[in-house]
Amino acid sequence: MSMEIINTLGRRKTSVARVYLSKGTGKLIVNKKDYKEVFPVAVLQSKIEQPFAVTSTEGQFDVKVNVFGGGINGQAEAIRLGISRALVVVAEENKTLLKAEGLMTRDPRMVERKKPGQPKARKKFQFSKR
């Protein structure tokens, strides 16, 4: 497969990350900024770098990401899933490595809907016997 731009999608909670992976020198651009600017927290930066670390492909690809929705952690994990999926498109043998680290799984946990007749999804209004 010739190396054109690979486009994948990563989601987590209400975050959606569109990932564009191309051959390069390891530049990571998120919403037209450097990813270290968008995610100043070291933990979140390492989350985003994880797929490259697991497949030992650091510095081989440039990544452009558009991400919106959700919070900072959901966005980081959405990007991580998108990058993982892109790396599988690049080389099928990456799949086993990434799957072993649990990076190919879309985290299905979503916020439970609020039900009528109660203030939140599971919380009930205060009950008064008399």
C-alpha positions as CSV (number, residue, x, y, z in Angstrom):
1,M,0.0,0.0,0.0
2,S,1.4,3.4,-1.0
3,M,1.5,5.9,1.9
4,E,-1.1,8.5,1.3
5,I,-3.0,10.2,4.1
6,I,-4.9,7.7,6.2
7,N,-8.1,9.0,7.8
8,T,-9.6,7.3,10.8
9,L,-12.1,8.1,13.5
10,G,-11.8,7.8,17.3
11,R,-14.6,8.3,19.7
12,R,-14.9,8.3,23.5
13,K,-18.0,9.5,25.4
14,T,-19.1,12.6,23.5
15,S,-15.7,13.4,21.9
16,V,-15.0,12.7,18.2
17,A,-11.5,12.8,16.9
18,R,-10.8,12.8,13.1
19,V,-7.3,11.6,12.7
20,Y,-5.2,12.1,9.5
21,L,-2.0,10.1,9.6
22,S,0.8,10.6,7.0
23,K,4.5,9.6,6.7
24,G,6.6,12.2,8.5
25,T,8.8,13.1,11.4
26,G,6.4,12.7,14.4
27,K,4.6,16.1,14.4
28,L,1.3,15.9,16.2
29,I,-1.1,18.7,15.4
30,V,-4.4,18.9,17.3
31,N,-7.0,21.5,16.1
32,K,-4.2,23.4,14.3
33,K,-2.1,23.6,17.5
34,D,0.8,21.5,18.9
35,Y,-0.7,18.7,21.0
36,K,1.4,19.7,24.0
37,E,-0.4,23.1,23.9
38,V,-3.9,21.5,23.7
39,F,-3.1,18.8,26.4
40,P,-0.7,20.4,28.9
41,V,-1.0,17.4,31.2
42,A,1.8,14.8,30.9
43,V,-0.6,12.0,31.5
44,L,-2.8,13.0,28.6
45,Q,0.3,13.5,26.3
46,S,1.5,10.0,27.1
47,K,-2.0,8.6,26.3
48,I,-1.8,10.2,22.9
49,E,1.8,8.9,22.3
50,Q,0.9,5.4,23.6
51,P,0.0,3.8,20.2
52,F,3.3,4.8,18.7
53,A,5.2,3.6,21.8
54,V,3.5,0.2,21.7
55,T,4.2,-0.3,18.0
56,S,7.6,1.4,18.4
57,T,6.8,3.8,15.5
58,E,7.7,7.0,17.3
59,G,8.7,9.8,14.9
60,Q,7.7,8.0,11.8
61,F,4.3,9.6,11.2
62,D,2.8,13.1,11.2
63,V,-0.6,13.3,12.7
64,K,-3.3,16.0,12.1
65,V,-6.3,15.8,14.4
66,N,-9.6,17.6,14.5
67,V,-11.3,16.8,17.8
68,F,-14.4,18.3,19.4
69,G,-16.9,17.5,22.1
70,G,-16.5,16.1,25.6
71,G,-13.7,16.9,28.0
72,I,-10.0,16.9,27.9
73,N,-9.6,13.3,28.9
74,G,-12.3,12.0,26.5
75,Q,-10.6,13.9,23.7
76,A,-7.2,12.4,24.4
77,E,-8.6,8.9,24.5
78,A,-10.6,9.5,21.3
79,I,-7.4,10.6,19.6
80,R,-5.6,7.6,21.0
81,L,-8.2,5.3,19.4
82,G,-8.0,7.1,16.1
83,I,-4.2,6.8,15.9
84,S,-4.4,3.1,16.9
85,R,-6.9,2.4,14.1
86,A,-4.7,4.4,11.6
87,L,-1.6,2.3,12.6
88,V,-3.6,-0.9,11.9
89,V,-4.4,0.4,8.4
90,V,-0.6,1.1,7.9
91,A,0.5,-2.4,9.0
92,E,-1.9,-5.2,10.0
93,E,0.6,-6.7,12.4
94,N,0.2,-3.7,14.6
95,K,-3.3,-4.9,15.5
96,T,-2.2,-7.7,17.9
97,L,0.2,-5.3,19.7
98,L,-2.4,-2.6,20.1
99,K,-5.2,-5.0,21.0
100,A,-3.0,-6.5,23.8
101,E,-2.7,-3.0,25.3
102,G,-6.5,-2.6,24.9
103,L,-6.1,0.3,22.5
104,M,-8.4,-1.1,19.8
105,T,-11.5,-1.0,22.0
106,R,-14.0,1.8,21.7
107,D,-14.9,2.6,25.3
108,P,-18.7,2.2,25.2
109,R,-19.4,3.9,28.5
110,M,-21.7,6.8,28.0
111,V,-23.6,9.1,30.4
112,E,-26.9,7.5,31.3
113,R,-30.0,9.4,30.3
114,K,-32.0,11.4,32.9
115,K,-35.4,9.7,33.6
116,P,-38.6,11.6,34.1
117,G,-39.9,11.8,37.7
118,Q,-36.4,11.9,39.1
119,P,-33.7,14.6,39.3
120,K,-30.9,12.5,37.6
121,A,-30.5,9.2,36.0
122,R,-30.6,7.2,39.3
123,K,-31.1,9.7,42.0
124,K,-34.6,9.9,43.3
125,F,-36.5,12.9,44.7
126,Q,-36.5,13.0,48.5
127,F,-39.2,10.6,49.9
128,S,-41.3,11.8,52.7
129,K,-43.6,9.3,54.4
130,R,-45.8,11.9,55.9
